[in-house]
Amino acid sequence: MRECGFPWWTLWLIWPLLGLIKAASAALAPLLVLLTTPLALEVTLLPLLLIGAGVALVLLGRRAGR
């Protein structure tokens, strides 16, 4: 029988990985709901966080450019 070089036993690592993804998604679901639920004036938190991150990156880029 010829060896193909792929360690087939590593496929057993997929099951714990899927369980970890399932648990993490269940734990992060409330955070996702918080970020996508509209606040007053129909604005969600996610765009505001992205704008804040962009401004921070611009400011860090200017500081590093000096």
TITOR-33106 format. One record per residue: x negated, y, z of N, C-alpha, C, O in turn; residue in one letter. Coordinates in steps of 0.001 Angstrom, whole numbers, plus 500000, padded with zeros to 6 digits. Example, Ala and Ser with C-alpha at 12.3 -4.5 7.8 and 13.67 -1.06 7.14 Angstrom:
! residues 2
486810494310507800487700495500507800486800496700507800485764496681508465A
487150497750507080486330498940507140487100500030507870486591501138508039S
END
This chain:
! residues 66
499163498819500000500000500000500000499120501242500000498133501313500733M
499471502193499196498666503396499020499145504502499945500348504738500059R
498216505180500605498534506321501460498713507553500592497929507781499671E
499722508339500870499945509543500069499320510771500720499234511810500065C
498889510706501951498219511820502586499132512719503406498641513548504172G
500438512580503268501354513395504060501673512678505359502091511520505330F
501488513332506493501815512681507775503335512701508020503873513680508536P
504001511633507653505455511575507719505989511676509141507149512038509342W
505165511362510122505622511453511499505934512901511891506669513137512850W
505381513869511154505647515273511490507092515669511217507558516685511733T
507809514886510415509216515190510167510049515093511442511118515697511528L
509572514340512432510283514253513704510243515577514456511027515785515382W
509350516466514074509275517769514726510394518696514269510630519733514890L
511081518336513195512166519168512694513338519186513680513965520229513866I
513641518055514311514795517988515212514644518920516406515585519648516721W
513484518927517093513349519897518192513373521339517692513864522227518389P
512844521580516483512856522925515929514285523383515664514627524528515960L
515116522521515119516515522870514885517249523137516198518078524043516277L
516946522355517216517549522591518531517113523922519120517910524623519743G
515851524269518923515342525548519411516000526713518675516355527716519293L
516162526585517369516819527633516589518278527782517032518786528898517140I
518939526667517284520336526707517718520461527387519079521357528206519282K
519576527055520007519620527659521340519274529145521285519891529956521977A
518289529500520462517894530903520360518999531730519722519247532859520143A
519665531183518713520747531937518078521923532114519028522583533153519010S
522192531109519857523272531245520832522918532276521897523790532996522383A
521637532346522259521212533306523272521171534724522720521421535679523455A
520860534876521435520738536209520845522036536726520225522081537866519763L
523076535922520209524343536344519624524922537588520304525397538479519600A
524906537691521630525429538925522240524635540169521839525209541248521692P
523335540027521665522520541163521237522888541576519809522974542766519504L
523100540603518954523500540896517579524860541590517548525063542522516770L
525780541145518378527092541784518454526951543215518953527625544115518451V
526081543434519936525866544783520457525294545706519393525698546864519293L
524357545202518597523716546031517588524627546337516398524453547354515727L
525580545474516139526421545670514955527821546180515270528596546438514349T
528162546332516535529471546865516907529438548383516833528544549005517407T
530382548985516144530392550448516041530616551111517392531440550667518192P
529870552177517626530072553006518801531073554094518445531794553967517456L
531128555136519216531974556276518865531483556831517532530290556768517234A
532376557361516746532095557931515429531677556879514404531076557218513385L
531985555609514658531723554519513710530246554371513337529926554086512183E
529361554559514287527928554389514049527453553201514872527728553121516070V
526743552280514236526201551136514966524794551463515452524167552413514983T
524315550676516382522985550911516947521858550513516007520775551094516072L
522086549540515140521006549034514291520411550110513386519187550229513346L
521199550897512659520575551947511842519826552975512682518782553478512266P
520353553287513854519666554238514723518316553694515185517333554431515247L
518272552406515507516996551793515892516011551782514730514818552013514928L
516494551517513527515617551504512362515080552896512050513915553042511678L
515916553914512198515461555282511992514412555654513031513397556267512702I
514654555287514271513683555554515333512354554853515086511293555430515323G
512407553612514611511172552888514306510433553544513147509205553619513159A
511168554019512146510532554701511014509858555989511439508739556273511012G
510519556769512272509924558021512760508675557718513581507666558413513460V
508741556685514414507570556314515216506401555898514326505256556251514611A
506672555155513255505605554740512351504999555929511614503788555964511393L
505822556903511230505312558101510573504411558878511527503337559340511145V
504860559016512768504053559742513749502742559017514056501701559654514217L
502792557699514134501554556939514360500615557047513169499397557094513342L
501170557086511962500350557229510757499665558585510713498512558692510298G
500374559614511141499765560958511171498659561025512215497622561650511993R
498887560379513351497877560395514414496619559640513970495502560061514269R
496803558529513258495655557743512807494929558448511668493742558200511456A
495616559326510925495015560018509803494101561172510199493364561689509360G
494139561571511435493310562696511893491872562352511962491053563194512329R
END
